[in-house]
Amino acid sequence: MEKITNNKDFGEALRKLDNFLIKGSLSEEEEVIFGDLIDAITEYEEKHYPKIKVSSIELLKFLMEQNELSIQQLSEQTGIPELELKSILSGNREIREESSKKLTDRFKLKEGTFIEDK
C-alpha cells in the first residue's frame, strides 16, 4: 500500500477497508493488504486529524449541555451529590474514581474517561 497523501486517497483507502470488513474472511495476501491499509490510514489520520485534548470538566459540561441536564438532574441520575458536582464543574475539585464510574455509566462512555492523566 502506498502512502496516503490527500483526502481523495484517504477516502479511497476507507472504501477499500470497508470492502474488506464486509467480505469477512480474507486470504493471506488480503490480510497483508488489510494490515498495510490500516497502517496507512492510521498514519494519515494522526498527521491530518490530530486528537484534541479536552479536560474532564469541559467534557462533563459539554455532555450536560447536549443532554440538557441541570446539576440537580445529573445528581439525581448518578447519585453524585449536587455540592460535589458544583465543585467539580467550578474546577475546585477533581472527579473521584467513584464519581467517574457513575458518570461513565450515565453517559455510556468508556470507563476511565473522566479520570485526568497526571
Residue pairs with C-beta under 8 A, 6 or more apart in sequence:
1 13
1 33
1 36
1 37
1 39
1 40
2 40
3 40
3 43
4 10
4 13
4 40
4 41
4 43
4 44
9 44
10 41
10 44
10 48
13 37
13 40
13 41
13 44
14 41
16 37
17 34
17 37
17 38
17 41
20 26
20 30
20 33
20 34
20 37
23 30
26 34
54 62
55 116
56 94
56 95
56 100
56 113
56 114
56 115
56 116
57 88
57 89
57 91
59 113
59 114
60 88
60 89
60 95
60 103
60 114
61 89
63 69
63 107
64 70
64 71
64 74
67 107
69 77
71 82
71 85
71 86
71 89
72 82
74 80
74 85
74 106
75 81
75 82
75 85
77 106
78 99
78 102
78 103
78 105
78 106
79 102
80 99
80 102
80 103
84 93
84 99
87 93
88 94
88 95
88 99
94 116
95 103
95 114
95 115
95 116
97 115
99 114
100 111
100 112
100 113
100 114
100 115
101 111
103 109
103 113
103 114
104 110
104 111
104 112
104 113
104 114
